Amino acid sequence: MGSYKVEQRRLQHKGRQFHFVSYDGEPANPAKDLPGSDPSWFMMGSGKRWPAIPHQPGQDAEEVDKLLTEWLEENVFD
């Protein structure tokens, strides 16, 4: 079984810099009534993280930047 490789992207958008980090998904835990999660990109800032878009290992960097920029437009600049 291969290990998950964390990826990072830094985007400059509308004069601001944004930092995104990918995290592996978590399996569901029925004993604690917690649902599982898929691998995702998270926006990082001030010691917090916000879920952004699904992470697909091996996805083209330009495509990831485009999707993250669209997410910023919808969630940060709306």
N, C-alpha and C positions, 0 to 999 in steps of 0.2 A: 504494500500500500504506500503510495507516494504522499509526501507531506505537502500541505498547503503553502504556497508562496505568496506572502503579503506583497502587494504592489502599492506604489504611491504615485500620485499625480499632483502637480502644482499648476494652477491655471491663473492667468492674468485676465480679468474680465471687468470692464467698465472701471478701470483704474484701481481695482483692488486685486489682491492675490488671495487665492483660495487653495487650501490643502485638503486633498482627499486620500483616504487610505482604504484598501480592501481588507475585509475580514471574512474568514471562513464561516460557513453556516454552523448552526448548532442543532444536534439531533433533539427530537422531542423528548420530554421527560414526563411520562404519564404519572409517575409517583408524586411529582410536585405540581401536576396539572399545568405544565409549561409547553407551549407549542414549539415546534422546531422552526428554524429559520434557514434561508438560503444564503449563499455567499453574496455579499453586498459591498458597495462602495459607501463610505461614510465621509461627510464633510467634518473636518476637525477644526476646533477653535476654542480658546479659553478653557482648556481642560475638559471639553465636552465633545460629543460626536453626535451627528444627526444622520440617519439613514438617507441615502440618496437614490441610487439605482442598483439593479442587480449586477453582480460581478460575474463575468464570463471569462475564465482564464484563457489566455491566448488571443483575446479580442484585440483588433488593431487599435493602436494608441490614438490615432486621429479620430476614430469612431468613438472611443471612450471620451475623449475631450469634447466632441460634439454633443454627446448625450449628457455629460456633466454640465456643459454650458446651457443646454436646454433646461436641465433641472434647476440651475441657478436662476434662470429667467422666470421660471414658474414659481419658485419657492423663496427666493431671496429678494428679487427685484419686482415682484408682482404688487 
